[in-house]
Structures are given as C-alpha cells and as structure tokens.
Amino acid sequence: TAQVVPQAPEDPLFGLMAAYRADKDPKKVDLGIGAYRDNNAKPWVLPVVKKADEILRNDPELNHEYAPIAGIPTFTGKAAELILGGADSPAIKEKRVTSVQTISGTGAVHLGALFLAKFFPGNKKVYLSNPTWANHNQIFTNVGIPIAQYPYFDKATKGLDFEGMKKALLGAEDRSIILLHACAHNPTGVDPTLDQWKEIAQIIRQKSHFPFFDTAYQGFATGDLMKDNAAVRYFVEQGFELVVAQSFAKNFGLYGERAGCFHVVTGPASDAQETITRIASQLAILQRSEISNPPLYGARIASTVLNDKALFAEWEENLRTMSGRIIDMRKALRSKLEELGTPGTWNHITDQIGMFSFTGLTEKQVLKVREDAHVYMTKNGRISMAGLNTNNVEYVAKAFDKVVRE
Ligand code: PMP
C-alpha cells in the first residue's frame, strides 16, 4: 500500500522558513513568521510567563498526572470569560457555555470542525473568508465538511470588501457554517468595524447561519483584551448559538506549548443547560479519541496568570508592549515608504491591525525582494509586522520601493 501514497506539497510557510534559515546573507529579514519578535528580531518570553513559570516550579504539589479530558477547569473557565467578556457575560451567568482545552488554536478549530461534522444539522458547508488562514481549508476538508468562500479583501482599497461579503452570506444556503476571525484577521489585517459586525450578525440571524469564531490574536491587535473580543461579545449578547476556537499562542507567546480552548455557547433557551450538558458529553468522547487529555504546561501557565489579579494586569502590560511595538513598526514602514515617494498608497499599512499586513505586493515582486534583498514574505504579499524593527525597517522600505518601481 505504501506505493499508492503520493508526495504531498511542502507547507508553503514552513518552506519559507527553511529558505530563510538557509540564507547566509547578514542583511536577511524574516517577515514570514507568524510569531512575535522583539526589536532585536529575537523571540520574546513574556515577563509574566517567566513569573508564572517560577510559581509553578516552586509548587511542591504539582505533578505530571493526566489532566481531565476537558482540560484544567481553572484554565478553561477563565479562557471562556476572556473571550466572552467576563463573568458578567449572559452566556456564563446562565451557564450556557461548555469549554474544552485543546492543542492550541489549531486543535480547537479541528475539534469544532469534527463536532460539526458529526452533529451540525444544517447545511454542512463552511464559508471561509477569501483569503483566510490556509490551515482552515485543510482542517475542514479533513473532517469532510465542504468549503465555500465569501469575498473579504478588496484589492483596490486594501480594506474590507463588505458588500461582497454580505452578498455571499445572503446568497449562501440557509443554515450554513460561517467562519469568522474574531479580530486581527489573518492574513489581511483587515477587520469589520463594530457597525459592520452588527450588519453581519443581522444577516447571519436572517439566514439562520451558524457562526464559528476563530480567535488567535485577542489583546494582540489593539492591546486591549476587551476591545479585541467585541465581535464575539456582540454575537453572544444577541443570543446567538455559536462556537469559538481560541488560541493562546500569540497573546501569551506560548506557541509551542499548545494552549487553547474550544467553546460552545448555546442560545438562551429554557433547556439551555441541559443542551450544554449533552454537548459537553459528546465533546468529551471526541476529545478522548483524538488526544485523550490535553497537555498541562501551557494551560498551567495561562491559568496562573488568568486567575491572579496582579499577574493579569502584568499580562495586559506585556500585551501592550507587543501590540505597541507592532503599531510603531506600522507607522515607521508607512512613513519611510511615503518619504521615499514609493508609487501607490500606503495608508493600509497603518489601517490594518494585528500581526500581519497585506502589502499589496504581487507574487512576482515578493520573489524579487527575496532574491535581491533577502527579505522573506509569503507569496500573497503578507508581511509579519513583528519581523520589522528599528534596525531593518528602512532597509525593508527601500527594498519595497525598489521592487515597486521596477
Ligand atoms: N487561527 C488563525 C487565524 C491563526 O492565525 C492561527 C495561528 N497562526 C491559529 C488559528 C492557530 O494557531 P495555533 O494552533 O498555533 O494556536
């Protein structure tokens, strides 16, 4: 049977990382990686994470026993509060939420997809934004849920194609699954405004669609956790039944530790708690067969911070450091390009938010800056803002300027 397995294409992002590593030029710049870097282009362990690690290491009670199937309750409970808007969220007060600790955001999207593949009673088709995080396609395909797309990015304005998006959601068969990025859309950095979210919610309601939120950048976009969950909070306040896949990779810098959560929120019906209990029982079976029990370390770190007022405040400070540096780099890149008089408009660099920016560079230009200037970015023209720093932003701006003029 081994002979029938065809060669799979290389993951484009990991291929890019390998090419960057192999490049010997000292001027090389990595704008591909989706991870935060400090001003010296180095990974940054959040000071609050170091503190939590210290606390855990000094805890004589800690052991390496299995976590419960649904994960560490002090972690999942606070994780739900974080994305749903605090203990006062109607869904939390009315106990209409069930949460399962997952293998970071990827595992959360997967568990959600698997759950919907098995139990979703509507049109088993998921609508993804065009473009979206590439892994969405594979995850839903793997569980047998067909994929459709809704327009999202307007190439002309480098902003949201709101009319196209609304039209597609209205045109989709009733009761379809709609995947939405809660904030800091990957790869475009373009989010709907709250008023636009309200219109989107209204269409989703009208069409009885099912919202599936993916949140991987809460607190990372604006630096304000409550601002970055505004869309999810609004949908919950409106009484939607929905699911959320939540990652703590970026906002805690816990990438490799795989800390995440999957949440199901039911609507405010009189039998909501009974429904939630049934859903939780099914999620436990899926989790058991997939990973049995989730990993401890990352969830323990996050739980330590989320459950302590002082550490939480320090985390917010750390988030502001990361988001602030990124916003500074947006301003710097835009102003350097404008100073150089680079053809085109560059306001989108500061209009877009979160870790990424969709520069508008074509695939040809992307390959050319890689070859000529050793600046690495994905072929769709996406740059990770965290790869920029005060030492390389001018160099990158000049490289973009040159390639745009050619
Ligand atoms: N969703 C989106 C939109 C993302 O950008 C990411 C991170 N690249 C994830 C989910 C999940 O990442 P992880 O599994 O590392 O938490």
Residues whose N, C-alpha, C, O or C-beta is under 5 A from the ligand:
A	BS01	PMP	G34 I103 S104 G105 T106 G107 W133 N186 D214 A216 S247 A249 Y255
